């Protein structure tokens, strides 16, 4: 372990030694430091010099930090490395061991095997099993059910509706003449612009924003929806995922990993209060202030998964839903409780939010998720007659 | 050069930078890498590039990003109408259209946009401002990444145009979405904060010399108080300057509840925010102002 004075002396012998040692500490504070940044940091130190604390501090901030969220961790690591401060508190490095127990489908692992000796019957059994599974409530899922549902869920596809893009593409006809191609063609016809080439706006899928309530009662549904979201995040880049708990956590980065289990475990670590209580209004407010109204929710399809049990102030929730609704293309509320017979949206939060919701769906089972993906695509709007 | 020299140079150019920003600017200019500035709207990100251009004397080339921005607006375009006219002329003079092609795609028909202009060099090197890069789309960001790593633009008809001397590049982002990691990796990064009280007073005094010192202090203190009121859009430095200027042009020398009510629209741009400040009471702002000017 480098102690600061010793590290300072050896820096003269090998200019990279010090940055490497500092990067080691930074990584323990949770920062991602690409190796390629280290020579740049060494160069930066060469420019600012190492005589003053401020010079060393700012040279590192400008080269090794690239997100405002990382500044606090940088400060901690700086204090530890250069000034003998304390190492990171365990919470930052050792994640709270609340890992989502999504069962791993390990083919090598011995486990309950669904009667492989009777191939003649499997077909039928599997079919009806799938049928039941499709309608089974996620809350009643066993580990095996989640396992079996994985494959079915991977087959679900999210196709957000499109909007006209501002980027022009070559087209057979359009309003914007493509002068570059017109001149090219003119060369072929002896310098006379006989035919005009055109450009027209293309189309682009709308951004999809998922806000998942992760309070206790919603946990099973959140897991299912996150898995569903994972397929979507990997499939296309324009999906943003947030967890709503006692505070808002952004999960998009964690969910962008290819492997669903790693992604969900990373997401679970990123959320400080998995299965705590929910303050929907405050969470939405943070979302609106920091991301949504600034651009992320503009023209987007926003999906909120929650039972509407809010420990906060319903007036705040209503106000924030209104803000969200004014900028979003559509707001879809997924409430798994809606599937229960005789359900009425009486929870204060739910009642406050409903006036700002464009579509209110169940999302409690695979079939319901299938329906949700249709609602997201806007199929329910465009083709109401098709069952 | 030291960060202090940069601070002094920027101050002479009308921008009061803190040490962090000065260091980042120093690194970007000496190590020839772009500087990415992020921060709330209205903290003065764009102003940095303008001041930098005044400081170095390099020409300011500004590229405002928006969704769908493409090479034709960002880098270069051919002057199509002149190309067509030229073709006509060749044809009328019974020239050979086939050989006219080479002439058509020569630099004289090239329209240079900010990115290409920035490669042209100059003494001192131009300052390229790529403003609100978060508004552009993925396609453009990918192109920008290539441009910023090579400082070169490839034009199919002409070949690759390389910078004779790398320009000073400043990118700004309001964080409506995350800028790509690969792009960030090319850049030095600085998060621009709201200035502290004394600096904000100094900025108002510098940018709006017509505002008396006492009023500037009161306005800066009142704005600082507003930033703690959980507003949708907390006022930035730009709003502080606007407000102070508005008050000075109305002949005010002191904040009182009446003038606050009359001029609040220059600081707060959301009805809900105005309501929130009103429920806190204008008296609170006046009191904060008094404390600030004491």
Contacts between the chains, C-beta under 8 A, distances in Angstrom:
chain1	res1	chain2	res2	distance
A	34	B	185	6.2
A	36	B	185	6.9
A	37	B	185	7.2
A	40	B	31	7.4
A	40	B	33	7.6
A	43	B	31	5.7
A	44	B	27	5.1
A	44	B	31	6.8
A	44	B	188	7.9
A	47	B	26	6.4
A	47	B	27	5.8
A	47	B	30	5.1
A	47	B	31	6.5
A	48	B	2	7.9
A	48	B	3	6.8
A	48	B	23	6.0
A	48	B	26	7.1
A	48	B	27	7.3
A	49	B	2	7.8
A	54	B	3	7.7
A	54	B	19	5.5
A	54	B	23	7.7
A	55	B	3	6.9
A	55	B	23	6.9
A	58	B	3	7.2
A	58	B	19	6.3
A	58	B	20	4.9
A	58	B	23	3.6
A	58	B	24	6.9
A	59	B	23	6.4
A	59	B	27	6.9
A	61	B	20	6.4
A	61	B	23	7.9
A	61	B	24	7.8
A	61	B	189	7.8
A	61	B	190	7.5
A	62	B	20	7.7
A	62	B	23	6.2
A	62	B	24	4.2
A	62	B	27	5.4
A	62	B	188	4.3
A	62	B	189	6.1
A	62	B	190	5.9
A	63	B	27	7.3
A	63	B	188	6.3
A	63	B	189	7.8
A	65	B	189	5.9
A	65	B	191	7.9
A	66	B	36	7.6
A	66	B	181	7.5
A	66	B	184	4.2
A	66	B	185	7.4
A	66	B	187	7.7
A	66	B	189	4.6
A	67	B	178	7.9
A	67	B	189	8.0
A	68	B	38	6.3
A	68	B	175	7.7
A	68	B	191	4.5
A	71	B	191	6.3
A	165	B	67	7.5
A	165	B	68	6.4
A	165	B	137	7.9
A	166	B	66	7.2
A	166	B	67	4.7
A	166	B	68	3.0
A	167	B	67	7.4
A	167	B	68	4.0
A	167	B	70	6.6
A	167	B	137	6.6
A	167	B	139	6.8
A	168	B	68	7.1
A	168	B	70	7.4
A	179	B	78	7.7
A	179	B	80	3.6
A	179	B	81	7.9
A	180	B	72	7.9
A	180	B	77	7.9
A	180	B	78	6.3
A	180	B	80	6.9
A	182	B	80	7.1
A	182	B	84	8.0
A	183	B	78	6.9
A	183	B	80	5.5
A	183	B	83	5.0
A	183	B	84	6.3
A	183	B	87	7.7
A	183	B	104	7.1
A	186	B	84	6.5
A	186	B	87	5.9
A	187	B	87	7.3
A	187	B	97	6.6
A	187	B	98	7.9
A	187	B	100	7.6
A	187	B	101	5.5
A	187	B	104	7.4
A	190	B	91	6.6
A	190	B	97	5.3
A	191	B	87	3.7
A	191	B	88	6.5
A	191	B	90	6.1
A	191	B	91	4.3
A	191	B	97	4.5
A	191	B	100	6.8
A	192	B	87	7.8
A	192	B	91	7.3
A	193	B	84	6.0
A	201	B	68	8.0
A	237	B	138	7.3
A	288	B	232	7.7
A	289	B	232	6.5
A	293	B	232	7.3
A	294	B	174	6.7
A	294	B	175	7.1
A	294	B	176	4.6
A	295	B	134	7.3
A	295	B	135	7.9
A	295	B	174	7.8
A	295	B	176	2.8
A	295	B	177	6.2
A	296	B	176	6.6
A	296	B	177	6.3
A	319	B	272	7.5
A	323	B	232	7.8
